[in-house]
Amino acid sequence: MKDTFYTLKSPHLVIIGGGFAGLELVKQLKNKDIRVTLLDKNNYHTFQPLLYQVASGGLGPDGIAYPLRKIVSTCQNVIFRMAKVLEVQTTENIVKTSIGDISYDYLVIATGSTTNFFGNEQLEKASMQLKTVPDALDLRSDILQEFEKAVHTLTTDEKKRILNFVVVGGGPTGVETAGALAEMKKNVLPADYKELDPECMQVHLIESAPRVLATFSEQSSAKALKFLHELGVKVQLNVQVKNYDGHVVQLSTGEELQTETVVWSAGVKGISIPGMDPASLGRGNRYKVNASNLVDGYTNIFAVGDVAAMTTDAKYPNGHPMVAPVGVQQARLFSKNIFRIIKGEKTEEFRYFDKGSMATVGRHKAVLEAFGFRMQGYIAWLAWMLLHLMLLVGFRNRMVVFINWMWNYLSYQRAIRIITRPFVRHEQ
């Protein structure tokens, strides 16, 4: 293929981040009259909604990760650089990276979000999170290592402590992770660890709000809670985690839970870039942007997706939800606005179209809300599976996930239960 990137005279747009928003922007700008450089510290895009299935052994990482170079290979005006962004020099229009300096005419920050521990360093150090493929592989190894450790543990009390799993946060990630762990207790332990009494394993879900899935309707929230109870998950609502030292979880009720595994999914915050004016950051470490995604205080720097806090929409005074559809829709509009900006024309303002929400708790257990319609149970579960298959990047990934799901469904097993990278805990 002829390399036209370096021969183009078009303006240069640099995108930081190959998540949902950054990737969609690349797709929309494919072979358009603009040079695009995509930067990411990884050489792959991660389908984050299915990370919990990698962590629970239902899928391998290759099923939810897709090479970014494969995506840009057909884009003659786009190049990819695997690099860590160190700083943005906004006055010089330069992005300083681990592979050198990259100049830009326009910059789009699509760095996404990371886990928010709300300033509790001890919790951050001792807990596990689920935002990246390495996170998922670490958690998978940790779960399986706990199973192996429990097998040769002599006392029942010690087995119960080792097999006590605590998930913090009752949003979709927390609910889905807790449900997956409960299904491992039901199906994996009896099949593979016959020496263990499955009742020694307990799964706790701690939520500070009055209900799980707080962004859903009360009906869907109540149904999800019912599903969790049916799976044997011990749910505590209106309860906060005060601290965790690697051995004991301290709750706001005064109760203490002995556990070696805490999965933290209680909040997220934006990933900011060094060199940007701190005044441009708002609530949740997200950049304050106008209705065209322009960052406050700048004329050629934009933010899209989770890291962008657009407060111009009265329906979302604190910014739009930090979910993939928002980033995708913002990227699609910005791909048109960037040419209006280059020409000095008026830009179109962003309006979020909420297509609905869904979450799965376990086999035949899911909740779905779309266009005012609510559904729970088997049909919602099928719809959840179909939509996630469609949204995966790449035909191979869809086939890999589909085959794994079919095997898991027919065998009641999570087949990818291998410890390829043993998880080593940090000293507390």
Buried (B, 14 or more C-beta within 10 A) or exposed (E): EEEEBEEBEBBBBBBBBBBBBBBBBBBBBBEBEBBBBBBBBBBBBBBBBBBBBBBBBBBBBBBBBBBBEBBBEEBBBBBBBBBEBEBBEBEEBBBBBEEEEBEBBBBBBBBBBBBBBEEBEEBBBBBBBBBBBEBBBBBBBBBBBBBEBBBEBEEEEBBBBBBBBBBBBBBBBBBBBBBBBBBBBBBBBEEBBEEBBBEBBBBBBBBBBEBBBEBBBEEBBBBBBEBBEEBBBBBBBEBBBBEBEBEEBBBEEEEEBBBBBBBBBBBBBBBBBEBBEEEBBBEBBBBBBBBBBBBBEBEBBBBBBBBBBBBBBEEBEEBBBBBBBBBBBBBBBBBEBBBEBBEEEEBEBBEBEBEBBBBBBBBBBBBBBBEEEBBBBEEBBBBBBEBBBEBBBBEEBBEBBBEBBEBBEEEBBBEBBEBEEEBEEEEE
